[in-house]
Amino acid sequence: MSEKEVLLTQEGLKKLEEELETLKSVKRREVAERIKVAIGYGDISENSEYEDAKNEQAFIEGRIITLEKMLRNARIINNEEVDINTVSVGSIVTLKDLEYGDTVEYSIVGTAESDPFQNKISNESPVGKAILGKKKGSTVEVNVPAGIIQYQIIDIKK
């Protein structure tokens, strides 16, 4: 079974590597110390501090495994690969909502680094899927729970 390729920008790669390093070097030690202190309280069968620390430890170890797998399967999107004539992962796209006239700028990224609050949308999101491979001036329709939104691609940048 082949593992799914994870598309990352250089910035996204750096953030994941930093998170992994923090989890391994800082968070593991912190939670180990919490477990040690909680064990010192005595009977661990009724010790909520111990239980909380063990749950956090499980979360941290799971996240470390996830990050290591993502980094192992990462493909870095080089800025030189980004074509300003066609929307692709790594593009910065300005879209105009044809119903309301509003414009919005999105960075198209892989799912691992998508963050809608920072206008970084995944290539697998409804908008991302709809605009991938399209050219400046194209009109696309995006199916959303509220219906269909029409966007026009105003600009594509690296």
N, C-alpha and C positions, 0 to 999 in steps of 0.2 A: 504494500500500500504506500503510494507516494504521498508526501505531506504537501499541503497547499502552500504555494509560494506567497510570501508576504511582501507586498510592495511598500517601500519606504523612501521618503526623501532623505537627504543627508541630515536635515534637522530632526526628522523623526527617528532616524537611527541613533543619533546622539542622545535624544531624550530617553529612549528605551535602554541604551547602555548605561546611562546615568542612574536610571531607576533600578536596574539590576544591581549595579555596584552598591547603591545605598541599601537595598534590601539585604545583600550578602554581608556587607561590612558593618552596617549600623543597626538595622532593624533586627537581624538575627541575634546580635549581642544583647540588645535591649530586652527582647522577649525572653531570652535565656536567663537574664538577670531577674526578670519578673517571676519566672517559674521557680528559680532558686529561692527567692524571697517568699513566695507563696508556700513552697514546701516547708519552709521554716515555721510557718504558722501551725503546723501539725497536720491532723487528719485531712488528707486531700480528698476524701470521698464527699465531704460537705464544704469544700473550700471554693467559693466563687472566684476568688482572685486567681487560683490555680486553673480553674476551668476556663476563665476568660483568656489567660495567657496561653493556654494550650490551643484554644480556638484561633487566637491571633497567629500563633506559630504555624498552625495548619494553613491559614490563609497566606502567610508570607511564603511558605515553602511551595504552595500551589502556584503563586504568582511568579516565583523564581523559575519554576519548571516551564510555565507558559512563556515567559520572556525569553528563556534560553531556546525554546523551540522556535519562537518567532524569529529570533536573531539568526538561528541556524538556517532557516528557510527564507531569509531576507534577500530581496533583489532591490538594489539601490537605484532609484531613478535619478540619473545624472541630468543636470540642467541642460547639457548640450543635446540630450536625447529629445528634449521637449520641442515640439514643432509649433511655432506660433500661428500656423495656418489651420491647425486641427486640434481640437480639444483632446488632451490625453492626461494621464496621471502626471502631476507636476505642473500642469497649466494653472494659471490664474485667469479666471473667466468672469467677465462682467455680463450679467443677464438683465434683461428688461422684462418685467411682468407686463404682458400685453393687455391685460384687463385693467390694471390700476396704474400703469405707467412707472411704477417704482423700479429702481435698479438695485442690484446687489452684486457684490463681488465674492466669488468663492475660489478657494484653492482646492484643486482636485488631488486627493491623497488616497493612499491605500486605507483599508478598514482599520488597520492597527493604529493609525495616528489621526483618525477623523475626530473632529471636535466642532460640532455645529455652533457652539458659542463663540468660537474664534473664526467662523466662516470657513472651516476646513471640512469639506464633505467627501465622503467615500466614493470611490469609483463604482461601488456596488449599491449606493443609495439610489432612490428613485430619480432624483435630479441628476446625479452623477451618471447613471446608466443612460439616461435620455440624451445627455449632451456629449458623451464620449464619441469621438470620431467625427463630430460635426464641425462645420466651418463657420467663421465669422459671418454674420448676417442670417444664418439658419434660424428657422423657427422650430421649436420642439414642443411636444405635449408631454406633460408629466402627470401620471395617474397618482392622485393622493386620496386619502380617505374622504375629503370634502368634495371630490370631483376631479376635474382636469384643469391644470394650470398651463397656460401657454407662455413660453419664454422665447425671446429673441436673443441670440448671442451677439452682443455688442462689441466685445473685445476679447482677445486671447493674448496673454502674456506669459513669459517664463517666470 
